[in-house]
Amino acid sequence: MERKAQFSLSLIFLTLFVIWAGVRIYDNIVFNINCQDRLKRAADANTVGLAKQELKAVLDYLQHEGLTSGYTSVLYNSPSEDLGFWYSNLKKSYEELVSLPANVTPLERSNMLMKLRETLLDSGESSVNVTVPKGISVFPNNALFQFWAWITGVPCVVFSVWWLRKN
């Protein structure tokens, strides 16, 4: 194959891969703004009212986007990628906050907020993370994005290495 053709193929696959990365980054930013950041705010809320407000916004977003059931995994169904369980858990947490009587004691209110925080956050080795299924930002197109990554990323690397070795 001619060097110019190798370079052109490398450039085409690189462009497609960069577009894939841009779409993934954009989808992740949109999801973070509308869901993940609001879950963090609900976990950090100092009052039941603030926590309810943030959780309600998250639940509305999840329903609007159809993120209420299914799995984000491509090859196998893992419990950590079960949208149905995750969504139901968030919904039940919201319902508990709504059903909390106005005359509840400060201790009970504090316990409810602590329980919510433990539901919404996971403690990692070096940080605290919001509990969300992996790959949710591109759901239900996870298989398409995985295919897109492989079909553009691998040829991009192969043609680039091939072209660079010839120069």
Order of alpha helices (4+ residues) and beta strands (2+ residues): alpha-alpha-alpha-alpha-alpha-beta-beta-alpha
